[in-house]
Amino acid sequence: MNFKLNTYKTLWFFTLFLLFAIGSISLNESMAESIWPFIYGADLLIFIWLLAEYRNNGPAIIVLLFISTYYLAPLPYFLFDIPIVPYKFNVNFESYVNTLCIMSAYLAALAGVSSILLDRNKDVRVNPYRNIHTIKMSDSLMYVFWVAILLFMFFTFKGEPIVNTSGENNWDLYVQNLQNQSGALEYFFLLMLIGYELSTTKISKVIFWGVTFIYIYFCFTRGFRVQVLEISIMIAVLKFEKYLTLRNVFLGSIIGFLVLQAHGAMKMGTGFDDLFAITMNGEMRTNQTEVFYTSNNVINPILQDETPALSRLYSLSIAMLATIIPAGFLPDVWHSTISSHYDTGLPGGGGGLLAGHYFYWLSYPGVLLAAFLTASLFKIYKNTSKADMYYVCVLLFATSPRWMVYEPIALFYRVAIYYLVIRMILKFFIANKKTVAGLA
């Protein structure tokens, strides 16, 4: 009975995927104005089903609630005709609903793949038996490792404090911090996870928390809100996994939103009276609306056959190289939104929804692939008993605010590969320290 029910669910979700795909191709302006409420109704039901299925998988709940905010981005335009970006190009019901259809196709595919991967014969709780401290080294070597981490922070973390309560606008200084800061802030998570695995003594655990506090303080005072969110997710998954229920994650999201809004007010010097201000000059100005619009300018030129296939193929080939090679060594067209901007001239930038990136590279099969990768992450985290895969999942959950809406390559494939390589090398040296010492 359960098998049949699961099969019906799977077929239903993939039928929705096909309907959304067909809708993105065949909609016109008048149809778009009529059909968007039904799309939102379907999305709401899918989100409810996903949250129910992953109710015992706290990190998955975090990701689902995070991406749900981007589905709300065009609502002010749909309901009240309020502009969601300051641009005038490619702004209409048809293009926005087309983008929403691709996002909804991803959501339906995520539910369909999840209905296949979720094993009803297994306990739905997160695996409580995994051993997450499998790298062992002497106390002296462990302290050397932490000293190396502190040196890494000292030489790579750059920026000037920008938060204040004096009403001074430090936006230019924040932009300068962004330009000067490399990817070290995110790659630092690799070292932190290894440090956490090594921290089995009281002293090493105190060091871990001290380094964590330094990181949060640095990022908060330099304006790096996303990195504060990422380290918060990482700590929540590592230390408070059993408390990540739907209710707690939802309440934590509200508190986190208020903290980040307050941080933005301090950065802009606007004061706390503008804590809930999300408009500027009569326009919605949020990260969600900007990212949605950027994806809109990637998706619609493809639907209208305005993006050359060779450009998409070239971007895909460079993106494959970007899975192991830092982006600074590659042409920037590996990023789909930048590649599309070069071809169409439409406003675009680094941001972009995961479904939009994969749609640019591989069309509708790419949307299926994005959904499969997301569902596989949820599945592996729930069931794995291997320490290395557990930490890879923690790393990907921590960086999900970036790879879901900004970096689909560097902060998904590359950080995972780099982490596994670093971990493998460290374990090799520990296992063969006498041989290595003899060679030296």
N, C-alpha and C positions, 0 to 999 in steps of 0.2 A: 504493500500500500504506500509506504514511504517512498519507495523507488518510483512508483508511478506519479506520486505527487511532485517529487523532485523533477521528474522528466517534464511534467506539464509546466512547472515554473520555468524551467530552462527554456523550453520552447516559447513560452509567453515572453520572456525577457528578450530573446533573440528576435522574436517577431516585432517587438517594440524597436529594437535596434534597426531593423529593416525599414520600419515605418518612418523613423527619424531620418534615416539616410535618404529615403525617397522624398521626404518632405524638404530636405535641404536642397534637393535638385529641382523640384517642381513648384516650389512656392512662388507666388507673386505678391505684390504689395497688399492687395485687398485680402487675399487669403491669410497673409501673415498677421494682419490686424485682427483677424477672427480666430485664428487657431492658437495663438500664444497662451491663452489661459489653460487650454487643454494640455499643452506641453508641460506647463508648470504643474498641473494636476498629476500627470504621469510621473514627473520628476519627484514630487512630494511622496507619492506612494512607493517609489523605488527607494528613496532615502529612508523611509520608515522601515521598509523590509531589510535594507542593509544594516541599519542600526540595530534592529532586532536580532539579525543573524550574528552580528559581531558584538553583541552586548557584553560578552565576557572577554573581549579582546580590546583592552583599553587603548593601545596605540592606534589600532584601526579606527576606533571611535574618534580619536583626535584628528586623524587624517580626513575622515568623512565630514566631520563638523567644519574643518578648515576649508575644504573645497566647496562645501555647500554655500559659503558666503559669496563665492564668485558667480553662482547661479542667480543670486539676487541682484547682481550689478545692473542689468538693464531695466529692472522693475520701475524705477522712477521715470524713465522715458516712456515705458509702456503705459503706465497708469496716469501720469500727470504731465507728460511731454516735457519733463525737466531734462536738459542736456546732462549727460554723464561725463563728458569730456569737453575741453575747450575747442576741439577741432570741428570742422564743418564737412569734411570729406567722408564719404561712405557712411553717413549717418542717416538711417531710415529704418522703418519697420522691417522691411524685407531682409536687409543685410543682418540686422541684429537677430532676427528670428532664425535665419540660416545658421548663424553662429551658435545660437541656443540649441538648434537641432543637432549639431555635431557634438556639443557638450552633453546633450541628453543621450545621444547614441553611445557615447563613452560610458555614461552612467548605467544604461540598460545592459551594455556588454559586461560591465563590472559585476552587475547582479547576476547575469547569465553565467559567467565564468565562476563566480562564487558559489552558485548553486551546484556546479559540477565538482568543484574542489572541496567543498565542505563535506566531511565524512560524517554521516549521521551515526555511524557505529562507534565513533570515538567520543571521549569526554570533550565537551566544548570548552573546558577551562584551559587556560594557558598551561603548558607543560610544567609541573612543579618540581620535576626531578632532575632537571638539567644542572650540570656542574659548570658554573660560569667563572671559576678561578682555576684554570688548567695550566697557566704559565707560571712556573715556579723559578725563582732565582734567589740568591743570597741577599741578605738585608743591605749589604754594602753596594752591590750592583743595583739594587732597587733605588737606593738613594742617589746613586750616580744618574740613573734614568730620570729621576725627578729634577735633579739639577739641570740636566740637559733640556728638559721641558721649560724650566724657568729661563734658561738662556735663549731658547727658541722664542719665547714670548718677548723677551727684552729686545731682541734684534729684529723681529718681524712685525710686531704690533706697533702701528704708527697712527698718529692723530692727536689733535688738540681737543681738550674738553670744550663742549659746546652747550651743555645744558645750563640753564640759569633761571632765576626767578626775578630778575631785574627788569624784564620787559625788553631785553636786547635781542634782536634778531640775529641768530648765528647761522642762518641757512648757508651763506657762502662758505663759512668755515666747515660746515658739515659736508658740502660738496667737495671741498678740498680734501677732507678726510677720506671720502669715498675714492677719490682719484689716487691718493697716496697709498691706500691700504690694498695689499695684494689678496690672493685667496687664502693667505695663511690662517685667517680667522676660522675658516671652515675646515681646512686640512688639520687644524689643531685638534679637532674632535678625534682623529685617528689616534693621536698620541694619548689623549685623555682616556679613551676606551682601553688602550693597552695598560695605561697607568692604573685604571680602576681594576683591571683583572689582576694586576700585580699586588694590589693593596689588600693584604691579608692581615697585617698587624695594625695595632691601634695608631701607631705613629704614622704609618703610611696612609691610613684612612684620613687622619687629620690633615696631612699634606694634600691629599686629593681634594678635600673640601676647601682648603685654603686656596689652592690653584683655581678651583671653580669660582670662588668668590672674586678673586682678582680678575678673572675673565669677564664675569658678569659686570663688575664695576667698570672695567675698561670699556666694554662695548656700550654700556648704558650711558656713560659720560661722553662718549665720542659720537653718539647718535646712531649706533648700529642696532636698530631695534630688532631686525630679523634674527641676528645672531643671539640676542638675548632670548628670543622666542625659541630658537633651536636648542640652546643649552638647557633651557627650562624643560623642553620635551625630553631631552636625553636624560636628565636627572630624574624626571618623573617616571620614565620607563625603567631606569636602572634601579631606583630605590623605592618607588611607591607604586609598583605595578599592581598590587592587589587593591589599591584604592582608586584605580582608574575605571570607575563605573560611569555609565552614561550621565547620571546626575552630577557626579563630581567633576567630570570633564566639562560638562555644560556650565556649571557654576565657575569653574576655573577659567573657562574661556571668557566669561563676562568680566571677571576680575582682571584677567590679562589684558582684555581690550581697554579697560579703564586705565590700567597702568601705562600701556603703550600710548594711549591718547594723551595722558598727562605728560608723558615723555615728549611727545610731539609738540605739545603746547609750550613746554620749557625750551625746546629747540628753536621754535619759531618766535619765542618771546611774546606770545599772544595772551598768556595768562590762563588760569584755570577756569575762568568764566566761559571760555570757548572749548571746554572739554569735550562737548558732544557736537561741535561744529564739523559738519562733513560737506558743507557747501562753500563755494567761493564765487562771488559775482553771479549768483543765481545758477551755478553749475555744481553738480555732484563732483567732489574731488577726493576720491579714495583710491587706495591701491587696487581694490577689486574692479572699479570701473575702468581704470587705466589699462589693467591687464586684459579685461574683457575686450576693450576696444582694440588693443594691439592684436589679439587673436582674431578679432573681426576682420582686420585688414590683411590677415594671412589667409583666412578661410575663404572669404568671398571672391577674391581674384581667381582662386582655383576653381570654384564653382562656376565662374563666368569665363573660364578658359583664357584668363589674362596673364597667367603665370607660366612661363615656358617650362616644359617638362625637363629640359636639359638643366635649367637652374635648380630645379628640385632634386634631380639626380646628383648634381655636383654637390649641393648642400648635404645630401645624405651621405655621400662618399667621404666628405670632410668630417661629418658628424661621427662616422664610424671610427675615423682616426682619433677623434677627440675623446673616445672612450679610454684611451691610454696616454695620449699626448696632451700636455697643457695647452689650453686655447691660445695662449700668447704666442705659440709657435705656428699657429694655423691661420688661414684666412678667416675673417669673421663671418663669412657666409655659412659656416657650419651651423650658425644659429638661424633657425627658420625665419624668425621675424625680421632679422637684418637682411637676409637674402631676399625675402619678399619685398622689403622696403626698397632695395636697389632696383628691383624689376618694375614696381608699380609706382613708386614715389609717394605712396600713402604713408602717413605718420606711423612710425614703428620704433621699437627699441629692443632692449634685452628681454623684457618680460613676455610672457605668453603662456597660455594654459597647456598642460601636458597633451590633451587631446588635439589641440591646434598644431603643436609641433609635429606630432606623429601623422596627423592628417596631411600636413604639408609634404612630408617625406614619402608617405606610403598610401595616401588616400584612405579609404574606408578600412582596408586591412590594417593600416597603421593605428586606427582608433581601437580596433580589436586587440592589437598587440599591447597598446598602452593599458587597456583594461586587464589583460592577462598578467602583465607585469605587476600591476597593483594588487590584484587578487592573490597572486603567488607570494608576494611579500607578506600579506596578511596570513596566508596559510603556513608559510615556512616559520614565521615567528611563533605561531600558535603551537606547532608540533615539533619543532626541532629540539633535539637533546644535545646537539653539538655546539660547543662554545663559540667556535669561529663563526658559524652561521647565525647564532644568536646575536653576536656583536655586530655583524653586518646588518642584520635587521634593525638593531637599535640605532646604528649609524644612519640608515636610510630613513627611519622614522624621524630622527632628529633633524635631518636636512630636508624633510618633505616640504616645508614651506618654501624651499628654493626650487627643488626639482619639479614640484607640482605646477609652479607658476613662473619659473624663470630659467633654471638650468636643467634641462632634461637629460643631459649627458654627464657633465662634470660632477654633479652632485647625486648621480645615481650609479652609473657604471664605474666611473673613474675612481671615486672615493672608495667604493667597495673593493675594486681591484687593488688599489694602493694599500688599503688596510690589510688585505689578505697577504700581500707580498711582504709588507713590513712585519706582520705577525709571524709569517713562516721563517723569515730571516732571523728574527729574534729567537724563536724556538730552536732553530738550527744551532745558533751560537751558544745557547744555554746547554743544549744537549751535547755539544762537542767542545765545551770550553777548554778542556785539557788539551785537546788536539790543536785548537786555535792558538792556545798559549804556547805550545811547543813550536808551532810554525813561526810565531813572532820571535 
